[in-house]
């Protein structure tokens, strides 16, 4: 086991089933349970225990995160004596046995409990419960940024002060690589006016400073007392040394170089040298003392590094180890593509030190993508977990205002592109252009995006305006399927979907399709049956169907299926026009095998004829 694992804890057989589901979804390898593994489970993942608190005490700090599927009170009492520090404690997430609510309990930001809770909730279709003030108030959390870029917080006591300033809308200066700021906030769903990237040199007007940098700044005593330092892992130290140089001498040499050039030791991301020095005791001990693996490169590879900006070759090094230089090219190789030598070779006694700056690739930088998302009939309980996950991870949500309102609780922090009815082309074009600007965009449709939805128009408009972005269609529960589930089981055999809207389809084409559907004896689901201006086609449909089907054929009319205002009516082909219906209604006309069973409209599949 190692600190990168996530442990799942259960106390009952019911919770064990959910535990396996969670483990599969997030690729967790360990489940702690008090019972013998049940037959049929992949039992090698289960570790049994006799007493929960004893086992938890032994294992708590062995894992990066814990998911407890049990009552939160049990968890609180169990972990209370084990908590040490918010910057080192593992993430703790609590879930009820039904999987309805997922609570981020401990280490929401630095430990990643908030992110884990939201991810699990999205995968399971549950409600994430996040209580950290910055998240609740739509405020960026600097400790969360530190975790995401793998940085170290130097003065952790300042986290609270900076967070309090931002929560109170007091201006905070962010001193960092501009690329980092633009990736986190330039394309984000909000750009907080209380967190600024200052252009001016006067910082006295800011209530607090957040400095994400490898550099030490000479600050006044007043500014230093208001400053939080976050050290990104972006410096690679290249070291050359004589045989049997002690760890102490190497440590002193490196520390002196960092002091002279005002760099933070907390930003060291690696230590590099020539391969023949990998087992040099003092050098190996130094790397281990700062928790880094010593990386060695052969002389041939060191000699091939571009020598621009490097010091003169070392005759001594070339004679004894075959390399013209050691510290400088080793630092550059360790820094990887885009690395820059910022401190050339500095010699101190038996040690030479050079420092290279790594090119940071920030995790939020992304390529734009457009998701066309079917959000289902409207009630969020019937939205797919895949759709929830897309909405959660998108920068921009685009959609008809009515559909945006249906998912408002899930997108409160998102940039919105919303247009009214008949403005579909404008809405789709805006969504495509947003994705082309490296934003992740979710274009939402009710029901399924490919059934009378926006999916087809997206591909048409990309071709028309000459912009092609990566696109993915996420399926949803269609209105016909939602209506059928409320009526009973009318669609269990072949069926037709037919829209009576003549806004985009010529009236003569709609009438021809009505005639063919009526003659087919297939169950037919009617979309857009009537509008305020269009009432004739539904009468023509009834007349045509009566030519081929009995007057007593069952017809279901469902309005606002699976959403607020739902209404279900069951009638017959002869009488269904007396039912209330509008553009939000779905009409399902049965066929010769459709009947009523226990007040449910059911089309027989034909099993009894086998």
Beta strands, then each sheet from edge to edge (+ up, - down):
strand 1: 6-10
strand 2: 30-33
strand 3: 46-48
strand 4: 65-69
strand 5: 91-95
strand 6: 101-106
strand 7: 127-129
strand 8: 152-153
strand 9: 172-175
strand 10: 195-196
strand 11: 208-212
strand 12: 227-231
strand 13: 235-241
strand 14: 268-274
strand 15: 294-297
strand 16: 340-348
strand 17: 351-357
strand 18: 369-374
strand 19: 396-400
strand 20: 415-419
strand 21: 440-445
strand 22: 470-474
strand 23: 488-489
strand 24: 495-499
strand 25: 523-527
strand 26: 554-559
strand 27: 567-572
strand 28: 585-589
strand 29: 594-597
strand 30: 600-603
sheet 1: 3+ 2+ 1+ 4+ 5+ 6- 7-
sheet 2: 8+ 12- 11- 9- 10-
sheet 3: 15+ 14+ 13+ 17- 16+
sheet 4: 20+ 19+ 21+ 18+ 22+
sheet 5: 23+ 30+ 29-
sheet 6: 24+ 25+ 28- 26+ 27-
end
